[in-house]
């Protein structure tokens, strides 16, 4: 007569299988992320980001609109998107997170331009405290400019002039944009459409170098609606972090090894049940 196997015999395989599966969904802690999962209308104080901080400022040309931008391989935050329309009045909206004063900071977002800008200007920025995007003094700024039937994206930092990436981008197309700032060197780097899941490219699409010591803290991000006659931009999946991987999380897909361990645990459980029969 067979001796029934105890559940304890399979406890460890089941435990480790579960732990491996759970580890596939663990994410690094971000300073900020937002998929704009709010009701449509003006972005403002009634809209609270996932980090618990409400949006400040606001303008009738900075609105949450229906739709969701996605990018191949990037974890999708769902929700709607944010539309920034350059029109008859200027305005800003911003949100805050834990201040960063050393090392590097990364700002990633999805961008889709549905109407080309009529002239070059700044669109979104990172700043200290609760400073909304304000121009040449911004800590890390992402700019846009018209070019033929498309547009270009560039960047600047305090003490540096705007540098546009050479690529001419198409309208009504979603791009992944990553801006990086190094406190030690006052260097700002721009990356357009990097491969999600790959290391940070050794060569950025554009670089701007400011004055060391001018930027001492970064603690918010903001969007700017310019008082200009045209330019409409959609944003989604905005993230701020201190590493490349923080702001470019890969869409969760369990690895084969995780499935194998889960199968081992389930097989053990089935064997236990048969032994009790």
Backbone torsions as a table, in degrees:
resi	resn	phi	psi	omega
1	UNK	NA	133.1	-178.1
2	UNK	-76.0	145.2	175.2
3	UNK	-86.0	123.7	-178.8
4	UNK	-58.3	137.0	175.1
5	UNK	-76.8	143.1	178.8
6	UNK	-87.5	154.8	177.3
7	UNK	-60.6	-28.6	-179.3
8	UNK	-61.2	-28.5	-179.6
9	UNK	-61.3	-28.4	-177.5
10	UNK	-110.5	5.1	-178.0
11	UNK	-60.8	-45.9	-178.1
12	UNK	-66.0	-46.5	177.3
13	UNK	-57.6	-42.8	179.2
14	UNK	-64.5	-41.4	-179.2
15	UNK	-62.2	-48.3	-177.6
16	UNK	-69.2	-34.8	176.6
17	UNK	-61.8	-44.1	178.5
18	UNK	-64.1	-39.6	-179.2
19	UNK	-64.8	-40.6	179.6
20	UNK	-65.7	-43.3	177.8
21	UNK	-60.2	-43.0	-179.5
22	UNK	-64.3	-35.6	-177.1
23	UNK	-66.8	-22.0	179.9
24	UNK	-67.1	-22.2	-176.3
25	UNK	-105.5	0.4	179.7
26	UNK	-71.3	132.9	-178.6
27	UNK	-118.3	150.8	173.9
28	UNK	-65.9	151.5	179.4
29	UNK	-75.7	126.2	178.7
30	UNK	-95.4	157.1	170.8
31	UNK	-74.8	-35.2	-177.0
32	UNK	-161.6	143.2	168.5
33	UNK	-154.2	148.4	-179.9
34	UNK	-156.6	128.1	175.4
35	UNK	-104.0	9.2	177.0
36	UNK	56.9	48.2	178.2
37	UNK	-85.3	63.7	-178.6
38	UNK	-122.8	168.8	173.0
39	UNK	-66.4	149.6	-179.7
40	UNK	-66.9	150.5	-177.8
41	UNK	130.6	-171.4	-177.7
42	UNK	-60.0	136.8	174.5
43	UNK	-78.8	125.8	-177.0
44	UNK	-163.6	-159.0	-171.8
45	UNK	-63.8	-19.4	177.9
46	UNK	-79.2	-9.1	-179.3
47	UNK	-101.2	112.3	-175.8
48	UNK	-106.4	123.1	-178.9
49	UNK	-69.2	163.3	180.0
50	UNK	-56.5	-23.2	178.4
51	UNK	-81.9	1.5	176.8
52	UNK	92.7	-1.2	-179.2
53	UNK	-98.9	132.5	179.7
54	UNK	-79.3	153.5	175.9
55	UNK	-72.7	138.6	178.0
56	UNK	-107.1	167.8	-178.3
57	UNK	72.1	-137.0	179.8
58	UNK	122.1	154.8	-176.6
59	UNK	-165.7	150.4	-178.2
60	UNK	-67.3	-9.4	179.0
61	UNK	-105.2	9.5	174.2
62	UNK	-122.5	99.6	-168.8
63	UNK	-132.7	152.4	171.6
64	UNK	-84.9	126.2	-178.6
65	UNK	-124.1	158.8	-178.2
66	UNK	-67.7	135.1	177.7
67	UNK	133.8	164.2	-176.5
68	UNK	-144.6	120.0	178.0
69	UNK	-86.3	143.6	178.0
70	UNK	-135.1	161.9	178.9
71	UNK	-142.9	140.5	-174.2
72	UNK	-55.2	120.6	176.2
73	UNK	86.1	-13.6	-177.7
74	UNK	-86.6	137.8	176.9
75	UNK	-60.6	127.7	-176.4
76	UNK	-91.7	129.5	179.3
77	UNK	-88.4	-3.3	178.0
78	UNK	69.4	-154.0	177.3
79	UNK	74.4	-153.5	178.2
80	UNK	-104.0	-152.1	173.6
81	UNK	-138.4	170.0	179.7
82	UNK	-107.1	129.1	177.8
83	UNK	-107.6	127.4	174.6
84	UNK	-114.8	114.5	-176.1
85	UNK	-113.4	119.9	174.9
86	UNK	-77.4	123.0	-174.3
87	UNK	-151.0	-137.0	-170.2
88	UNK	-82.6	-8.0	179.5
89	UNK	-145.2	144.7	-179.6
90	UNK	-91.6	154.2	177.5
91	UNK	-173.4	163.9	-178.5
92	UNK	-134.9	154.7	170.5
93	UNK	-135.5	141.6	-176.5
94	UNK	-146.6	161.9	174.9
95	UNK	-142.5	161.8	-172.0
96	UNK	-121.5	165.1	178.0
97	UNK	-156.0	178.8	-179.7
98	UNK	-59.7	131.5	-176.2
99	UNK	-65.0	141.7	174.1
100	UNK	-113.6	130.3	-176.3
101	UNK	-124.4	-10.5	179.8
102	UNK	-140.4	170.2	177.5
103	UNK	72.9	-141.9	-179.0
104	UNK	-121.4	155.9	173.1
105	UNK	-132.7	140.7	-177.3
106	UNK	-120.3	140.7	178.8
107	UNK	-130.2	115.5	-178.9
108	UNK	-120.4	145.7	177.7
109	UNK	-161.3	158.5	172.1
110	UNK	-92.5	137.6	-176.0
111	UNK	-132.5	131.3	175.6
112	UNK	-134.7	116.8	-179.5
113	UNK	-95.4	116.6	-177.9
114	UNK	-97.4	-17.0	174.3
115	UNK	-144.1	122.5	-173.0
116	UNK	-62.0	145.7	176.1
117	UNK	-66.8	145.9	-179.8
118	UNK	-80.7	-19.7	177.0
119	UNK	-155.5	168.3	-178.4
120	UNK	-75.6	137.6	177.5
121	UNK	-169.8	175.1	-179.1
122	UNK	-89.2	151.2	-171.6
123	UNK	-121.7	-41.2	-179.1
124	UNK	-150.9	153.9	-174.6
125	UNK	-155.5	157.6	168.7
126	UNK	-106.6	140.4	-176.6
127	UNK	-147.6	168.2	174.7
128	UNK	-76.5	159.6	172.4
129	UNK	55.0	-127.4	178.0
130	UNK	-120.7	41.2	179.7
131	UNK	-83.3	120.4	178.2
132	UNK	-77.7	160.4	178.8
133	UNK	-52.7	127.9	-171.4
134	UNK	-137.7	3.9	175.8
135	UNK	119.2	-139.3	-170.5
136	UNK	-64.2	-20.2	-179.7
137	UNK	-87.4	-2.3	-179.4
138	UNK	-60.6	142.6	-178.5
139	UNK	-65.9	-50.2	177.9
140	UNK	-142.2	119.2	-171.0
141	UNK	-126.4	137.5	173.8
142	UNK	-108.0	127.1	-175.5
143	UNK	-115.0	163.2	174.3
144	UNK	-134.4	158.4	179.4
145	UNK	-151.8	148.9	178.3
146	UNK	-74.7	152.6	174.9
147	UNK	-158.3	109.9	-178.4
148	UNK	51.1	-121.6	-179.2
149	UNK	-96.4	10.6	180.0
150	UNK	-131.6	-143.8	-179.1
151	UNK	-156.4	167.2	176.5
152	UNK	-123.2	155.5	176.8
153	UNK	-116.9	139.7	178.6
154	UNK	-142.5	-170.7	179.1
155	UNK	-154.0	166.6	174.5
156	UNK	-155.1	164.1	172.7
157	UNK	-139.1	168.1	-176.9
158	UNK	-57.2	127.3	179.8
159	UNK	90.6	0.9	-180.0
160	UNK	-126.0	155.4	175.0
161	UNK	-87.1	163.3	-179.7
162	UNK	-67.4	134.9	176.1
163	UNK	-120.8	122.2	178.8
164	UNK	-92.0	138.1	171.9
165	UNK	-68.4	142.9	-174.3
166	UNK	-67.1	-24.7	-175.3
167	UNK	-65.6	134.3	173.4
168	UNK	-93.5	120.4	-175.3
169	UNK	-95.7	153.8	-176.4
170	UNK	-91.8	151.0	174.8
171	UNK	-72.1	156.8	175.9
172	UNK	56.4	35.0	178.1
173	UNK	-131.5	134.9	-178.5
174	UNK	-87.2	128.4	178.5
175	UNK	-120.1	149.0	172.6
176	UNK	-97.7	121.8	-177.9
177	UNK	-117.2	132.3	176.3
178	UNK	-128.4	125.5	175.5
179	UNK	-113.9	139.7	-177.3
180	UNK	-128.1	141.3	174.3
181	UNK	-129.5	133.7	176.8
182	UNK	-108.0	121.0	179.8
183	UNK	-67.4	-35.2	-175.1
184	UNK	-66.2	-35.8	-175.8
185	UNK	-114.5	-2.8	-176.6
186	UNK	56.6	33.5	-178.8
187	UNK	-100.5	133.2	175.0
188	UNK	-111.8	131.9	178.8
189	UNK	-120.1	147.4	179.8
190	UNK	-124.0	133.9	177.8
191	UNK	-127.5	131.7	179.5
192	UNK	-118.0	125.3	179.9
193	UNK	55.4	49.9	172.8
194	UNK	-68.2	159.6	-180.0
195	UNK	-81.4	119.4	179.6
196	UNK	-67.7	132.8	-178.7
197	UNK	95.0	-7.2	177.6
198	UNK	-103.1	159.9	178.1
199	UNK	-62.2	161.9	176.8
200	UNK	-59.4	129.0	-179.9
201	UNK	-59.0	144.3	-179.6
202	UNK	-73.2	-23.0	-179.8
203	UNK	-121.8	116.1	178.6
204	UNK	-75.3	166.7	176.7
205	UNK	-74.8	-24.1	175.2
206	UNK	-162.7	152.8	-179.6
207	UNK	-136.8	139.9	173.5
208	UNK	-132.4	132.9	-177.5
209	UNK	-117.3	122.2	-179.6
210	UNK	-98.2	-150.7	-178.1
211	UNK	-103.1	122.3	-179.4
212	UNK	-59.8	133.7	178.2
213	UNK	93.8	-11.7	178.6
214	UNK	-71.8	-43.5	176.4
215	UNK	-96.1	116.1	-178.0
216	UNK	-114.1	-11.1	-178.9
217	UNK	-158.7	143.5	173.3
218	UNK	-133.1	127.3	-173.6
219	UNK	-145.7	8.6	177.1
220	UNK	-152.6	168.1	168.8
221	UNK	-132.4	149.9	-177.8
222	UNK	-147.9	163.5	178.6
223	UNK	-121.5	146.9	-176.8
224	UNK	-123.9	123.0	169.6
225	UNK	-94.4	113.7	-177.5
226	UNK	-83.4	150.4	174.6
227	UNK	-83.1	74.3	-179.2
228	UNK	-134.5	164.3	-170.3
229	UNK	-80.3	0.2	179.1
230	UNK	179.7	153.6	-178.2
231	UNK	135.3	114.2	-179.5
232	UNK	-129.6	131.0	-172.0
233	UNK	-134.4	136.3	175.2
234	UNK	-107.0	134.9	177.6
235	UNK	-118.6	150.8	173.2
236	UNK	-160.4	164.4	176.5
237	UNK	46.4	55.7	178.0
238	UNK	-80.3	135.7	-179.9
239	UNK	-142.3	142.0	174.5
240	UNK	-129.2	131.2	180.0
241	UNK	-155.9	-179.3	-177.6
242	UNK	-105.3	1.7	174.0
243	UNK	-135.5	160.3	177.9
244	UNK	-59.0	-45.9	-177.1
245	UNK	-67.4	-28.2	177.5
246	UNK	-56.4	-45.4	-171.2
247	UNK	-93.0	-4.9	178.0
248	UNK	-126.7	60.6	179.7
249	UNK	-68.4	134.9	-179.4
250	UNK	-76.5	140.8	176.1
251	UNK	-55.5	132.6	-173.1
252	UNK	-68.3	117.6	174.3
253	UNK	-136.0	113.6	-179.4
254	UNK	-55.5	135.1	179.1
255	UNK	-76.1	155.5	179.1
256	UNK	-54.2	-34.7	-179.5
257	UNK	-64.1	-34.4	179.0
258	UNK	-67.5	-42.4	177.6
259	UNK	-62.1	-39.7	-178.5
260	UNK	-63.3	-43.9	179.8
261	UNK	-67.9	-38.0	176.7
262	UNK	-62.8	-40.2	178.4
263	UNK	-63.6	-37.7	178.1
264	UNK	-61.9	-43.3	179.9
265	UNK	-65.0	-42.0	179.6
266	UNK	-66.9	-37.8	177.8
267	UNK	-63.6	-39.2	178.2
268	UNK	-63.5	-40.8	178.8
269	UNK	-64.4	-39.6	178.9
270	UNK	-65.1	-39.9	178.6
271	UNK	-62.9	-40.2	178.8
272	UNK	-61.4	-43.6	-178.7
273	UNK	-65.3	-38.5	180.0
274	UNK	-65.9	-36.2	-178.7
275	UNK	-68.2	-22.0	179.5
276	UNK	-85.7	-14.0	-175.6
277	UNK	-72.0	NA	NA
